[in-house]
Amino acid sequence: MSASFRVPLMILVVYFMSLCSGVAAVQAQTSPDVSLTCDQPAPIEVYPGALRSTIIYCTLTNPTTFSEKVDLTYQQGIISVAGPGSATVPPGDTSFQVAARADLRQPEGQQVVTITATVTQWNGAPVTAATSPTEAKVMTVFKQFSRLRVGAELAFIQLRPKVDYTLVFDVYNDGNARDKFNVEIQNYDELNDEGFQLSLPLISQEIDSLAPPEKFRVQMRTPKNQGWTDKYFNLQFKATSEYSVRSEGVPNYQIQVMTIYIRGVYLPGFELVGTTMMAALAGAAIGRGQSNDERLFDEEGNVTPLDSRIF
């Protein structure tokens, strides 16, 4: 192909390309449009004292060459949201923020927030033809937190040496999701050295959020140290949230202290001696009763007058 022919051909190609780009520009100018994208927000902390909110970052994109006015609406379900009701979007991108806020102690879970954008003005004039709205869906997550309480039916108890007794402790789950709680006697070794015998039939239990308390029982036998005992002891019952250990990094626990006062005497074999003495006293009482009944009658079997009976 000669050079004299290639030059006019290139000019024609450039001319037709310019015409096509002009048509595309005219088409863009006569068709208002907008797109919406939003980032996934951070989880919402809902424990007492937390801010209980998160920020949703969104971007509106205007592909046309004229400025647009876009109306924004929100569907948020069980949480509260606050964001602009409209935005002016020049050609290109415009960013905005939406704040989402959950209730205090909101149960662990999630909620979809739907943000809808609709073009209502374009190039300063109302949009008469119906335009399809665009929407973005984001998932807000309510984060679990641990919280517990420990109570006891008795805070103080007095017992004798070598008696069996069952202590009852209540563990409450005040968190916002089901949690597992592990229990123990924190000063078990100290009490064991003092002569206590302790056992926990149940050492862990899952409890639903805000459910009635779970009852943990401590089976206890008081010391049988020989001689007289008059001493106070503290039993430390400890409950720990397993979720806090696994996910929060810091164990969340509570300790309920019960005071136990041991007063009395213990002698080896004292229980057998005491039982024998009680049996002897009972026999003597029965014998006295029979002798009194015999004196109610004379030698002939007649009932004696009341004033002549000898007691």
C-alpha positions as semicolon CSV with decimal commas, in nm:
position;residue;x (nm);y (nm);z (nm)
1;M;0,000;0,000;0,000
2;S;0,144;0,334;-0,103
3;A;0,204;0,610;0,146
4;S;-0,034;0,840;-0,040
5;F;-0,319;0,592;0,021
6;R;-0,240;0,512;0,388
7;V;-0,262;0,871;0,506
8;P;-0,621;0,934;0,387
9;L;-0,724;0,597;0,532
10;M;-0,590;0,681;0,874
11;I;-0,769;1,013;0,867
12;L;-1,099;0,836;0,793
13;V;-1,044;0,591;1,080
14;V;-0,977;0,870;1,330
15;Y;-1,284;1,056;1,205
16;F;-1,517;0,760;1,254
17;M;-1,375;0,692;1,603
18;S;-1,441;1,049;1,705
19;L;-1,798;1,016;1,583
20;C;-1,851;0,702;1,791
21;S;-1,712;0,864;2,107
22;G;-1,936;1,164;2,050
23;V;-2,242;0,939;2,020
24;A;-2,144;0,761;2,343
25;A;-2,106;1,095;2,519
26;V;-2,446;1,210;2,397
27;Q;-2,601;0,880;2,511
28;A;-2,439;0,915;2,858
29;Q;-2,569;1,268;2,891
30;T;-2,926;1,163;2,815
31;S;-2,940;0,867;3,060
32;P;-2,900;0,946;3,433
33;D;-2,753;0,661;3,633
34;V;-2,580;0,590;3,965
35;S;-2,419;0,291;4,136
36;L;-2,380;0,222;4,510
37;T;-2,122;0,014;4,698
38;C;-2,075;-0,025;5,075
39;D;-1,802;-0,183;5,287
40;Q;-1,871;-0,448;5,550
41;P;-1,876;-0,271;5,892
42;A;-1,694;-0,382;6,205
43;P;-1,891;-0,596;6,456
44;I;-2,094;-0,406;6,716
45;E;-1,998;-0,439;7,083
46;V;-2,314;-0,441;7,299
47;Y;-2,182;-0,504;7,652
48;P;-2,269;-0,247;7,923
49;G;-2,048;0,057;7,872
50;A;-1,974;-0,010;7,503
51;L;-2,055;0,244;7,228
52;R;-2,286;-0,015;7,068
53;S;-2,237;0,140;6,721
54;T;-2,048;0,093;6,396
55;I;-1,991;0,295;6,078
56;I;-2,088;0,179;5,729
57;Y;-1,874;0,342;5,458
58;C;-2,048;0,379;5,120
59;T;-1,960;0,521;4,776
60;L;-2,192;0,661;4,507
61;T;-2,060;0,656;4,150
62;N;-2,202;0,885;3,879
63;P;-2,101;0,759;3,530
64;T;-2,254;1,057;3,349
65;T;-2,103;1,395;3,271
66;F;-2,366;1,592;3,464
67;S;-2,424;1,631;3,836
68;E;-2,699;1,421;3,996
69;K;-2,910;1,445;4,310
70;V;-2,963;1,105;4,470
71;D;-3,218;1,022;4,742
72;L;-3,109;0,764;5,002
73;T;-3,340;0,538;5,204
74;Y;-3,264;0,271;5,466
75;Q;-3,418;-0,054;5,587
76;Q;-3,251;-0,154;5,913
77;G;-3,473;-0,404;6,097
78;I;-3,404;-0,429;6,472
79;I;-3,124;-0,170;6,490
80;S;-3,113;0,207;6,443
81;V;-2,934;0,376;6,153
82;A;-2,852;0,740;6,080
83;G;-2,733;0,859;5,741
84;P;-2,791;1,135;5,485
85;G;-3,131;1,147;5,321
86;S;-2,982;1,263;4,989
87;A;-2,651;1,341;4,823
88;T;-2,531;1,552;4,532
89;V;-2,307;1,341;4,312
90;P;-2,087;1,509;4,053
91;P;-1,937;1,300;3,774
92;G;-1,723;1,039;3,945
93;D;-1,738;0,914;4,304
94;T;-1,888;1,060;4,622
95;S;-1,855;0,893;4,967
96;F;-2,089;0,905;5,266
97;Q;-2,122;0,731;5,602
98;V;-2,409;0,556;5,780
99;A;-2,403;0,499;6,158
100;A;-2,567;0,180;6,289
101;R;-2,650;0,143;6,659
102;A;-2,771;-0,164;6,850
103;D;-2,958;-0,194;7,180
104;L;-2,782;-0,256;7,510
105;R;-2,726;-0,631;7,560
106;Q;-2,854;-0,703;7,210
107;P;-2,856;-1,084;7,171
108;E;-2,573;-1,223;6,966
109;G;-2,667;-1,233;6,596
110;Q;-2,682;-1,021;6,283
111;Q;-2,907;-0,785;6,093
112;V;-2,905;-0,693;5,723
113;V;-2,914;-0,320;5,649
114;T;-3,036;-0,228;5,300
115;I;-2,939;0,113;5,156
116;T;-3,123;0,228;4,841
117;A;-3,013;0,512;4,608
118;T;-3,250;0,674;4,353
119;V;-3,162;0,954;4,108
120;T;-3,420;1,234;4,140
121;Q;-3,241;1,523;3,961
122;W;-2,995;1,528;3,674
123;N;-2,819;1,831;3,532
124;G;-3,032;2,051;3,761
125;A;-3,365;1,921;3,630
126;P;-3,605;1,668;3,785
127;V;-3,586;1,321;3,644
128;T;-3,924;1,260;3,480
129;A;-3,861;0,915;3,341
130;A;-3,858;0,633;3,594
131;T;-3,509;0,519;3,682
132;S;-3,427;0,192;3,850
133;P;-3,298;0,243;4,206
134;T;-2,977;0,074;4,309
135;E;-2,922;-0,082;4,651
136;A;-2,647;-0,224;4,866
137;K;-2,691;-0,481;5,145
138;V;-2,452;-0,496;5,440
139;M;-2,449;-0,734;5,735
140;T;-2,422;-0,585;6,084
141;V;-2,303;-0,832;6,348
142;F;-2,378;-0,812;6,722
143;K;-2,079;-0,950;6,906
144;Q;-2,113;-1,190;7,198
145;F;-1,991;-1,082;7,541
146;S;-1,957;-1,271;7,869
147;R;-2,113;-1,163;8,197
148;L;-2,197;-1,371;8,505
149;R;-2,315;-1,353;8,865
150;V;-2,268;-1,601;9,148
151;G;-2,495;-1,623;9,451
152;A;-2,538;-1,852;9,752
153;E;-2,842;-1,957;9,950
154;L;-2,643;-1,898;10,270
155;A;-2,355;-1,662;10,337
156;F;-2,285;-1,798;10,687
157;I;-2,339;-2,139;10,843
158;Q;-2,252;-2,298;11,179
159;L;-2,187;-2,673;11,193
160;R;-2,045;-2,935;11,428
161;P;-1,733;-3,141;11,354
162;K;-1,778;-3,445;11,128
163;V;-2,120;-3,368;10,980
164;D;-2,226;-3,389;10,616
165;Y;-2,380;-3,086;10,452
166;T;-2,460;-2,974;10,096
167;L;-2,389;-2,614;9,999
168;V;-2,583;-2,465;9,705
169;F;-2,453;-2,190;9,475
170;D;-2,639;-2,015;9,191
171;V;-2,463;-1,916;8,867
172;Y;-2,636;-1,663;8,638
173;N;-2,551;-1,598;8,272
174;D;-2,594;-1,222;8,222
175;G;-2,421;-1,228;7,882
176;N;-2,601;-1,201;7,549
177;A;-2,553;-1,560;7,428
178;R;-2,536;-1,917;7,552
179;D;-2,216;-1,976;7,747
180;K;-2,047;-2,256;7,937
181;F;-1,938;-2,198;8,296
182;N;-1,672;-2,396;8,481
183;V;-1,680;-2,407;8,861
184;E;-1,430;-2,499;9,131
185;I;-1,344;-2,452;9,498
186;Q;-1,059;-2,204;9,466
187;N;-0,913;-2,275;9,811
188;Y;-0,973;-2,650;9,797
189;D;-0,618;-2,742;9,906
190;E;-0,633;-2,508;10,206
191;L;-0,964;-2,653;10,329
192;N;-0,849;-3,008;10,260
193;D;-0,546;-2,949;10,481
194;E;-0,784;-2,832;10,757
195;G;-0,972;-3,163;10,742
196;F;-1,265;-3,076;10,515
197;Q;-1,381;-3,331;10,259
198;L;-1,527;-3,155;9,952
199;S;-1,663;-3,273;9,618
200;L;-1,839;-3,111;9,322
201;P;-2,085;-3,343;9,146
202;L;-2,116;-3,091;8,857
203;I;-1,810;-2,892;8,748
204;S;-1,940;-2,726;8,427
205;Q;-2,271;-2,641;8,263
206;E;-2,399;-2,447;7,962
207;I;-2,652;-2,175;8,048
208;D;-2,870;-1,973;7,810
209;S;-2,854;-1,594;7,817
210;L;-3,066;-1,445;8,099
211;A;-3,202;-1,790;8,187
212;P;-3,282;-1,894;8,546
213;P;-2,966;-1,969;8,743
214;E;-2,799;-2,306;8,733
215;K;-2,758;-2,459;9,079
216;F;-2,418;-2,607;9,163
217;R;-2,388;-2,820;9,477
218;V;-2,083;-2,872;9,695
219;Q;-2,092;-3,188;9,907
220;M;-1,902;-3,123;10,227
221;R;-1,800;-3,314;10,541
222;T;-1,667;-3,095;10,822
223;P;-1,334;-3,174;10,989
224;K;-1,310;-3,446;11,252
225;N;-1,000;-3,320;11,423
226;Q;-0,982;-3,475;11,768
227;G;-1,086;-3,254;12,056
228;W;-1,259;-2,920;12,074
229;T;-1,299;-2,703;11,761
230;D;-1,404;-2,338;11,760
231;K;-1,288;-2,189;11,431
232;Y;-1,405;-1,993;11,125
233;F;-1,331;-2,098;10,768
234;N;-1,396;-1,940;10,428
235;L;-1,502;-2,151;10,130
236;Q;-1,436;-1,976;9,797
237;F;-1,666;-2,093;9,517
238;K;-1,542;-1,976;9,174
239;A;-1,728;-1,972;8,839
240;T;-1,557;-1,881;8,509
241;S;-1,702;-1,807;8,164
242;E;-1,550;-2,042;7,907
243;Y;-1,627;-1,797;7,623
244;S;-1,419;-1,528;7,794
245;V;-1,121;-1,762;7,814
246;R;-1,160;-1,876;7,454
247;S;-1,248;-1,549;7,278
248;E;-1,206;-1,243;7,500
249;G;-0,847;-1,299;7,608
250;V;-0,916;-1,228;7,977
251;P;-1,097;-1,481;8,200
252;N;-1,426;-1,344;8,328
253;Y;-1,501;-1,500;8,667
254;Q;-1,666;-1,436;9,002
255;I;-1,596;-1,576;9,348
256;Q;-1,864;-1,624;9,612
257;V;-1,725;-1,657;9,967
258;M;-1,916;-1,857;10,230
259;T;-1,817;-1,842;10,598
260;I;-1,830;-2,175;10,783
261;Y;-1,811;-2,177;11,163
262;I;-1,716;-2,513;11,314
263;R;-1,787;-2,542;11,688
264;G;-1,800;-2,857;11,896
265;V;-1,607;-3,159;12,016
266;Y;-1,505;-3,471;11,832
267;L;-1,365;-3,782;12,002
268;P;-1,301;-4,112;11,821
269;G;-1,579;-4,357;11,913
270;F;-1,790;-4,077;12,066
271;E;-2,076;-4,158;11,831
272;L;-2,093;-4,524;11,959
273;V;-2,076;-4,420;12,324
274;G;-2,346;-4,163;12,269
275;T;-2,575;-4,418;12,103
276;T;-2,527;-4,668;12,389
277;M;-2,606;-4,402;12,650
278;M;-2,921;-4,296;12,467
279;A;-3,041;-4,657;12,454
280;A;-2,979;-4,701;12,827
281;L;-3,165;-4,382;12,914
282;A;-3,459;-4,489;12,699
283;G;-3,473;-4,828;12,872
284;A;-3,468;-4,666;13,214
285;A;-3,752;-4,435;13,117
286;I;-3,963;-4,729;12,999
287;G;-3,891;-4,913;13,326
288;R;-4,004;-4,617;13,536
289;G;-4,320;-4,595;13,335
290;Q;-4,403;-4,960;13,399
291;S;-4,345;-4,929;13,777
292;N;-4,578;-4,629;13,792
293;D;-4,846;-4,826;13,605
294;E;-4,814;-5,114;13,853
295;R;-4,884;-4,881;14,149
296;L;-5,224;-4,789;14,006
297;F;-5,370;-5,120;14,130
298;D;-5,390;-5,285;14,477
299;E;-5,321;-5,651;14,557
300;E;-5,676;-5,749;14,455
301;G;-5,651;-5,571;14,118
302;N;-5,872;-5,275;14,216
303;V;-5,781;-4,923;14,116
304;T;-5,639;-4,731;14,407
305;P;-5,771;-4,383;14,489
306;L;-5,576;-4,097;14,325
307;D;-5,472;-3,946;14,656
308;S;-5,329;-4,280;14,779
309;R;-5,099;-4,340;14,472
310;I;-4,730;-4,311;14,539
311;F;-4,514;-4,164;14,257
